[in-house]
Amino acid sequence: MTVQHSGAAGQDLQRIDGEAKVRGLAPYAYEQPVDNPLYLHPVQATISRGRVETIDTTQALAVTGVAAVVTHLDAPRLASTEDAELAVLQSPAVGFRGQFIAAVLAETPEAARHAASLVRVEYATEPHEAELRADRDDLYAPEQVNAGFPTDTRTGDPEAALETAAVVIDQTYTTPYEHNNPMEPHTTVAQWDGDQLTLHDSTQGVYSVRQTLAPVFGIAPEDIRVIAPHVGGGFGSKGVPHAHVVLTSLAAKCSRGRPVKYALTRQQMFFLAGYRTPTIQHVRLGADADGRLTGIIQDVVEQTSRIKEFAEQTAVPARMMYAAEHRATTHRVAKLDVPVPSWMRAPGECPGMFGPEVAMDELAEACGIDPIELRVRNEPDTDPETGKPFASRHLIECLHDGARRFGWSDRPTTPGSLLVDGWLTGMGVASSTYPARRQPGNTARIRFEGSGRYTVQIGAVDIGTGAWTALTQIAAEALDCAAAEIDLQIGDTAFPTATVAGGSTGTTSWGAAIISAAQAFHDQHGDQPEPGAEAEGNAGANPAAEKYALHSFGAQFAEVQVHPDTGEIRVSRLLGVFSAGRIINPRTARSQFLGGMTMGLGMALHEDSVMDPRFGMIVNHDLAEYHIPTNADIRSMEAFWRDEVDEHAGALGARGIGEIGIVGTAAAIANAAYNATGIRVRDLPLTADKFLR
């Protein structure tokens, strides 16, 4: 179906759910009304590896209001324990510190928490490993990395290319543990009615929860209903169900039919809700004297949990970003006795672009070339990895537009040479990219209600990104009506199937299904439908992906100030220019770009989950000590985008925007810090002590 891009989509429409949210009327998972609930508080392991020898619940059961204490000794058996992260309370084995080993159910959250503190546990401990190092002798190559990418790639002879290169950059860059911290903690409310389970869950995908839990409990997917009309952020950590969803559902089997509520505390989220793996990136670039790349090698060392593998695709962006005849990438993983890593905004691209983009800055300096010009000289004609033509690649235009807007011509040519009001000041740039995908398996339903109004249903989830608004606009345009005439219904498995809100695929995937349903509705009912007329439509994968390389691109610019006496670092300006196809709603798009850039600033300056390997524990496991940007950290931040429609991205002409804003931001800030000080920092975060050399 061809959609005329002249209707509601593209308008700067106010958030449809905005008023309800600011007035506190939009119910999140924990606030969903259920009758006579019990409240869950877990008991967590205080060792990193071993087994529970004895567990005494006597004192906990004596607390007034406690209904039950569930342990591995009496928990209902799960139908499948294939996923070790979800196999809660099924054995005495302990795989990491913070693992669930019991659950207290009580009439109040306070009683449950107090009783949990009274459960007495004795362990048989085993030696544990919790330190990631590049020189470990047990690193291994996984079968594949996240999203199904090959673990290693090799084209030509990059080692030989480096040996003969006029200029070589050979450095190691590191990114630390980083933890997702959405404002709404991970929450599940579970209730059984016979073999039917109802969940109010803070999730990025109601259908992904249902599909994951059905085999765990040995029931049909249709016997699980998952409801999530409003979700207070996810950033990937709510993209797949974690152990708390199973724990709450399992405990609800012991509640005599009463619903069970459980919201992770902020501290518990650092053990149980996923995180971004630390990375060690050995990057080698070879170039001729004019800065044209001849060889690129990126070797990545990262970690996973011993109980379950998750291998981040950190080196994947280096495979397609710049032209070089000889290229190689590798991933090596350490299995450690730590919680399971998972998705965090822009997995792969976010950490994986840090090392190469700082290395490009170093190469520009070594060649005596402007960093923007270096990137222009290494612009590929086709995708270096697949050989396919790019459906749309406007990186050079983003770089030049950003340079003009940012005042790049005022950048100091000599690092450490510009002092402004007592602060060393410099500018930096980095490229940004993210793949443009459309997920198959989405269906939308449209019903005409009469008087010009339509109901549009799809099991999509708005995690705060603006899906309520954007999908309404897409439906209005496809049905050729006003947005006010659309009644959108999302966030429930009672509605047609939808894929997860992740990988920057939500709007394009769900929107394609809505456009398909609108075409089916028009074909079946014409221009004068009767009230009650209904149609469904579905959308598969984008067939253009077979012919074209589909990616979004952008350019990140940063101005940084560093105090020469204290090392204090400030980001005085951030500016991003992006090429992301058609923008459905400029207001929500700007929020997404700026939100990603803000997270990138946090990655650059603040975020660092500190592992104490002696105990296998993140020691700064709360927002008092795990620092993220506040309003005072954000001085001037601007986001711009190209006015474009990607004809190869489907009828909507749009690509995802939820993640590209974070990609490249930390590298731009690190490059600006070097330009300001002459001190090259290759290990995130950029803390004051690193500039006092």
Beta strands, then each sheet from edge to edge (+ up, - down):
strand 1: 38-44
strand 2: 50-56
strand 3: 66-71
strand 4: 93-94
strand 5: 100-106
strand 6: 120-125
strand 7: 144-145
strand 8: 149-150
strand 9: 153-155
strand 10: 167-175
strand 11: 187-193
strand 12: 196-201
strand 13: 224-227
strand 14: 260-263
strand 15: 279-287
strand 16: 293-305
strand 17: 326-336
strand 18: 419-420
strand 19: 423-435
strand 20: 442-450
strand 21: 453-457
strand 22: 486-489
strand 23: 534-539
strand 24: 551-562
strand 25: 569-579
strand 26: 611-612
strand 27: 617-618
strand 28: 636-641
sheet 1: 3+ 5- 1+ 14+ 11- 12+ 13+
sheet 2: 4+ 2- 6+
sheet 3: 7+ 8-
sheet 4: 9+ 17- 16- 15+ 10-
sheet 5: 18+ 19- 24+ 25- 28-
sheet 6: 22+ 21+ 20- 23+
sheet 7: 26+ 27-
end
